[in-house]
Amino acid sequence: MPEINVTPLGAGQDVGRSCILVSIGGKNIMLDCGMHMGYNDDRRFPDFSYITQNGRLTDFLDCVIISHFHLDHCGALPYMSEMVGYDGPIYMTHPTKAICPILLEDFRKITVDKKGETNFFTSQMIKDCMKKVVPLNLHQTVQVVTFAEFNNYYNMTPDRHLGAAWIDKCRPDILISESTYATTIRDSKRCRERDFLKKVHETIERGGKVLIPVFALGRAQELCILLETFWERMNLKAPIYFSTGLTEKANHYYKLFITWTNQKIRKTFVQRNMFEFKHIKAFDRSYADNPGPMVVFATPGMLHAGQSLQIFKKWAGNEKNMVIMPGYCVQGTIGHKILNGQRKLEMEGRATLDVKLQVEYMSFSAHADAKGIMQLIRMAEPRNMLLVHGEAVKMEFLKGKIEQEFSIDCYMPANGETATVTTNPSVPVDISLNLLKREMALGGPLPDPKKPRTMHGTLIMKENLVSSEQALKELGLNEHQLRFTCRVQLQDPHSDPDTLHRIYTHLKSVLKGYTIQHLPDGTVMVESIVIKVSSSAEDTNAKVLLLSWSYQVKHRHCPCSGVLILTI
């Protein structure tokens, strides 16, 4: 039985540095190649030593597939391809290919230029890495290997800018799913949006400042559309800013890939572009010291570095202010610490930061909650389930729920552990009418679904099962017949024709129900097996029986296709 082996190199019972190695059909495929935001050493990268201790990854990997442009899914790509060594194809969608290098360069600047870290990829490495990328359209198929289903970051609830995730009832052998919110069932989207706007409005009304740490693309655009609409409706005057130079580029790419957004955005785009905001302006770092209320979207989303962390440090000491965390924060980041109630933070240089501002968590994460994950399983109907990108305790809970409700095996391997799934492939095919007619003309019983019957034809991939003649005609090839022969020696004093006649008579008596013919050319035929007799030149009593049969005979279960025993 063929096997599927799945080994997490990152995101195994952990959130961050998604990187899953799938071995199937003799091919090794890497799903995602992300960065862990909670570490500043080699642990930020996936552990490629699980693939090879030395040598380039090209020798062991057939391809890499990137699900989307978030850094915990693509952030280690230049490190893998240019520093560890990989020259094979990297598949991703067109929007991901466009946005990925921008986010990688932005993160490189923060890590290397500002924090002075070493053992990190360069700008040139990012460019060289992106040359290996093969962009794909939605629903485009690349035949690498017949594959398991893989979903990392999906949302069953539609956003203001993107549609909900949807998957066909494809019944894969294994469905690999993220499980960040494995134990969470979120309030309705409308309730979350209402609470978000209420908190922002209340803070602005009391003269406070609101910091919303986001990643440059995705949730940021959704929340911008939400606030833009609310500011317009309420006629509010407090400024809203979006930090970093990524804003202009981000909106440029949303315009460029407008067909990838939801139907409402596409329809509205005819009159106006919803990503060209009236109330949201570009942020300058000096604005953080301005008096009075304001709302600032700043990157990155987990307060682990960059402008969002700098603004947080300035505003943390004022209880009028508020920070709203709209997404998941991995362990080790400032975002994770304040969400867990920590009010004294040890910063770089052993300085202590007192956190007095209000901290709110309002999930606008791209991840599905527990209800969404179960809904996806119901849609796809997988034979096995594998969970990644989640905390071990929460995964364990969801694993039990999945096995109980769907009666399928669910796996949750840690990094470096391999889950093995045995498959039983069944390939349905259509049969051409010509082949059916030919088989019927040969006689035999009518087709019966309860009694399997062997048919001979040529299987054309992605087409019907057709007769060999039809396949040869379509391919412009000549037919060649392959036959097998053997020699049987016996002693018989009679002439060659008499010996052959006696063989014919004997076979007629023992093989009733089979077509046996004595032909004028001096041969006997049993179905398609040909028997011919010849005498030895030295001894006329020594006869040689020449038996010849086609390859197909053995598959028709003719009793003459084995050893022929004659008593004469």
N, C-alpha and C positions, 0 to 999 in steps of 0.2 A: 504494500500500500504506500502511495506517495505521502511524504510528511511535509508539514510547514513548521519551521523552527523560528521563533520570535525571541530576540534578545535585546532588551533595552540597554543602550550605552549611556543613556541619560533619561530622566523622567520616569524611571522605574521606582514606584512607591515614593515619588518626589515630584515637586512642581518646579519646572525650569529645565533648561538645556535638553529639550526634546530631541531624542535621537534613537530610532528603533531600527535594528537590523533584522530583516526578514529573509530567510533562506527557503526557497521554494523552487522545485523543478530544476535543480542544479544552478540556480541563479541566486546571487546575493544582492539585495536591494536595501538601501538605507533610506528611511523615512525621516525627514527633517534633520537639521544639524544646528541645534540651538545653543544659546549662551545662558548660564545661570547668573542671575543678577545678585544673588546673595553672597557670592565669593569674589575675592580679588586675586586669587592665585590660580594654579592649574585646574582646580576643581570647577572653575567656571566653564571649562570645555568638556564635551563628552569624552569618555574613556575609550579611545581608539585601540588601546592595547588588547581589548577583548577580540578585536579583529586580527591584529598582527602585532608581534613584539618589535619587529624591525622590518623595514622595507616599505615601499609605497602602497597606499591603499588601492591604487589602480589594479594591482594584481589580484585583489580579493573582492572588489566591488564591481558589479555590472552597471549600476546607475544609482543616482541620488534623486529623491523626489521631495520637493519642498512644498508644504501645504499652504503656507502664507508668510507674510513679510514681518511678523512680530519677531523681535530679536531672540526670544527664547525658543524660536523655531528655525531661524536662519543665521543667528549671530556668529556662529562658529564656522561658517562656510569658508571664508578666506583662510582661516587657520588650518582647516582640514585639507583644502585643495592645494594651498601654496606652501604651508610650513610642514605639515605631515606628508603630503604628496598624493594628489588624486587628479587624474587627467581625463576621466570618463565623463559621460553626459550628466548634467544636472537639470532636471525637469522642474518647471514652475509655470504658473500662468503669466500672461503678459503684464497685468497690473503689478504682480509680485516682482517681476523682473525690473520693472520701471522704478519701483519704490525701494526695493531691497538695498541697492548700493547707496542711496541717500541716507537711510537709517544706519547702515554700517559705517559710513564715513562720519556721521554725527557722533556715533558711539565711540569711534576711534579717537576723535578729537577730545572728547571728555576724558577718555581713559589714558591716552598717551600725552597729548599736548597740555592738558590741564593738570592731570594727576601724576604725570611723569612715569607711568608704568612701562616696564619693558616686557619682552617675550609676548609681543602683541603684533598683529598684522599691520601692514602699511597701506597707504592709499593705493600704491601700485598693485599690491596684492589683491585688493578689492577689485580693481579693474581687470586683472588677469583672471581672477576667479569668475567674474561675470561673463567673460568670453566663452566659458565652458557651458553656459546656460542655454538650454533649448526651451524656448517659450511655447506654451500650449494654449489652445483655445478651450473654452468650456465644452465638455462632451467629446473632445478630441481623444482618440485612442492611439496609444503607442504600444506596440506589441513587444514588451520586454519578456513577460511570462504571464501565464494565466494566474490571476492575482487574488489575494484576499482583499477585503474592503478596509480602508483606512480613513478615519475621520479625526482630525485634531483641530479643535475650536470649531464648534458649530452651534448655532442657536436656533431653537425650534420656534422662537418668537420673532416676528418681523421687527426690524429697526425702522427709524425714520428715514434711513438712507439705503438700507439693504433689505432684501426679502428674507423670509425664513428658510432654514435648511430643509431640504427635501431629498429623499432617497428612494429609489425604486425597490420593489420587493425582489431583490437580487439573490437572496438566500446564499450568501458567501460561506465558505468553509470556516472563516474566522473574521470577526469584526473587531478591529482595534480602535478603542475609543478613549479620549481623554476623560478624566473623572475629577476635575478640580472641585466641583461643587457636588460631590457624590452623596452628601447627606442633606443638601439644602433644597428646599422648595420655595422659590421666590414668590413675593406678592406679584400681582398682575403688573404688567408694564405701565399701565395708566396710573396705578397707585404710586409706583416708584417715581414716575415723572412728577406727579403732583407733590409728593414729599420733597423731592429735590428742589423744585421751584419755590416751595414754601420756605425751606431753610435758607436758600439764597436770598430771598426777598426779605425775610426777618433780619438777617445779618446786615444787609444794605440799609434797611430802615433805621437800625440803631447805630449806623455810622461805621460799621465794621468792614473788614476786607475778607473776601472769600478766595481761597487758593484751591484750585482743582487740578491736582497732578494727573496728567494723562500722557499716553504715548501719542506721537504726532498724528497718527492716522487711525481711524476706526471709531472708537468711543468718542474721541475729541470732536469729530465732525457731527456725530449724532447729538451730543450735548450742545454744540454751537447752534445747530438748527433749533433745538428746544428753547434755548435762552433767547435767540434772535426773535423767535415768534412771540415769546412771553414779553420781552422788552417792548416790542411793537404794540402788543395788545394793551399793556399797562402804561404805556407812554413813560417809561422809566428813563432817567438821564444819567445814572451812574455808569462810568465807563466799563466796558468789558474788553479785556486784552487777551491776545494769544501770543505766547512767547516763542522764541527761536525763529530762525529764518526758514524753518520747514513749512510754515503756514502757507506761504505763497506757492511753494512747490506742491504741497499736499493738495491744495485746491485745484492747481493746474492738472494734476493727475486724475482727480475726481471728474473734472470736465472732460479730460481726454477719454476716460473709461466710463462715460455716463451710461452706456448701454449695460454695464454690469450692476447698476444701482436698481432700486425698486421702481415699480411702475409709476408711482406718484411723482417721484423725482424726475423721471424721464418725461412725463407729461408736462410738468411745471416748467421744464427746461426750455420748452418752446417759447414761453413768455419771458421767463427770467431764470438765471442760474442760482439755485438755492445755496450754492457754496460761495457766492459773492455777497458777503455779509455787510449790512448797513451799520449795525451797532457794535460789531466786533472789530477792533483795530489791532495793528501790530504793536507788540510790547517792547519797550526799551527798559533796560535794567534800572535806570534812574527813576522810573515811575514807581518802583516799589517803595520809595521813601515819600511819595506824594501824600498829603493829608486827605482825609475823607474816604468814603466808601469806594470800592472797586471790586471787580471780579477778574481773576487772572487764571487762564489755562496755561500751565507750564509743564514742560517735559523734564525728566521722564516720569512715568506713572507710579513708581514705587518709592519715590523720595530717596533713591540710593546715590544720586549724583546730580550734577547739572543745575540748571536754573531753578527747577522746582525746589530743590534742597536749599539753594541760596535764599530764595524768597521765604521759605518756611522758617529758616533761622531768624530772619528779620521780623517776622510776624508772630512767631511762637509765643512771645512774652505778653501779648495783649489778649485778655479774655473776651474782648469784643469781636475778635477775628474768628474765622472758622476755616478748617481744612476739610474738604469733602473728598474722600477716597472712593472713586467710582469703580475700581477693579481690584483684582486679587493682588496681594503683596506676598512675595516669598520670604521665608525665614531669613533673618540676617539683615534685612533692609530696614530703614527708618520707618517706612510705611507700616511694616509688619509690627514693629515695636509699639508705635503709638496706637495702632488698632487694638493691641492687647493691653492697653491701659498704662503703658510706661510714661511717666511724666518727668523723669530726669534722664536725659540722654547724654552719653559720653561721646563727644565729637572728636575730630582729629586734634592732636596736640593735647589730649586729656582735658580739654575744656568741657564744662557741663552746661547743657542747655535745658532751662526750665520751660516745660510746655504748659502754657496757661490757656491758649486758644482752644476753642471747641473742636472736637474731632468727631466727624460723622462718617459712617460707612454706608454708601448707597450703591448697591450693585447694579452697574450697567455693563457688567463684564460680557465679553463675547462668548464666554463658556455657557454651555447648557447646564441647567440644574438637574437634580435627580429625576424629576418628572420628564424633562426633555430627553435625557439619556434613555429612559425606559421607552419613551415614544419612538425614538430612533430604532431601537431593537425591534419593536413591534413592526415598524415599517420594513426593515431589511430582512427580518427572519433569518439571522445567522445560525449556523450549526454550532459554533463556539464563540465565546466572547473573551476579549483580553483588555484589561484596563491599564492605562498608563497616565502620567501627568496628574497625579493626585497624592494625597497624604495616605499613608498605609492604613491607619485606623478607619478612615472614612471609606477607603477602597474596600476593606474587608466587609463593612456593613453593606455597601452596594452589591458586592459580589454575592453575598447571601441572598439578597433580594432578587437578583437576576436569576440565580440558580433555582430559587423557589418558584418564581412566577413563570419562567420560560422553560424550565427543565432542560437546561443546556449547561455544559461545563463553562466555568468562567475562571480565567487565569489573571494573576496580578504579579508577574515576576519583578524582583528587585533588579537593580543595575547589575549586569553581568550574568544574571540567571537566564536560562533558556526554557521557554515553554514550547512543548512539542505537540502538535495536533496531527493526528492521522486522518487522511482524507480518503474518500472512496469516490473518485471522479466518475461521473455519468455524463456522457456526451450525447444528447439527443440529435438525431439527424432526420432529414426528410429524404424520401426515396423517389426517384424520378418515375414517371408513368411508364416510360420505355423499358426500364429495368423490371418493373412489376409485370409488364406484359410478357417480356422474355421469359421470366421465371414461370409464369403460368403456362406458357407454350411448352415448356419442358415436361409438363405433367406433374404428378404428385398431388398431395392433399392441398386443399384450399388453406389460405393463411388462417391460423388460429392463435389468438393472443395468449392462450394458456399453454401452447406448445411452441417454444422457440424454434426457429428455422434458420439455417445458415444460408445467406445470400452472398453472391460474389459480385463486387463492383469496385469502383474507384471513388474514394472519398475526396471531394474537392473542398478545401477549407472555405468556410463562409458561404458555401453553396449546398446543393442537394447531393445525395448519394446517387450517382448516375451509373449507367452501364459502362464497361470498359471501352466498348466501341465508341460511345458518345464522347467519353473523356478524351480518347485518342484523336477523334475528329476535331474537337474544340482546341486541342493543344497542337494539332498538326503533326502528330507522330505516327510512325508505322507500328503495326502490331507484330510482336515476336512471340512465338509459342515455345515455352520451356517444357521439355519432357525428360523423364527419368527412365533409365534402362537398367536391366540386370540380366545375367546369364544363369540358367539352371541346366546342369548336365545330368543326363540319365542314359541308361543302357536299354536299347530297344532294337531288335533285329529287323523290324518292318521298315518299309520305305518311308521317306519323309512325309508324303501325303497321307499314308495310312496312320502314321503316328499322330499327325495333326488331327485327323478325323477322330481317332480314339480319345484324344484330349477333349475335343469338342463334345463328344457323346458323354464323357465323364462329367464335364462341367455342367452340361444340361441337366444331369440327374441330381447333382448336389447343390446347384445354385438356382433353385426354383424362384421365380418372380423377378429374375434379372434378365436383361436383354443380352442374349448370346448368339452371335452370328458367325457362320462359316463362309468367308468371302471368297469370290472367284480368284482373287490375287494370291491365294494360298496363305491366308492369315485367319486367325480366329479373334473376334472382338468380344470382350466381356465389358459391357458399358463402353468406356473409352480406353480400356486396357487392350493393347494389341499383343498377340502371341504368334510367334513365327518359329518354324522348326528348320534346322539345317544339320547335315551330317558332317562328322569330322572327316577330313581328307585321308587321314591315316587309318581310321577305324570306322567302317560304315555303321556298326552297331552302336557307336557312341553318338548320341544325339545332343544337340545344344538347343535349348529353348531360349529364345530372345523375348523378354517381356519389356514393354514400353508403356508408360502411363504419364499423364499430365500432372502438374502440381496440384490442380484443383481436386483430383480424385481422392486424395487423402482426406480432404475436408468434406467430401460427400459421403464418407463412411461406407464406401463400397467394400465388401468383405474380400475382394480380390486384391486390394491395395496392400495387403500384408504379404506374408510368405505363402507361396502357392505350393501345396503338397499334392503330388500325384502318385497314384499307385497303378502301374500299367503292367 
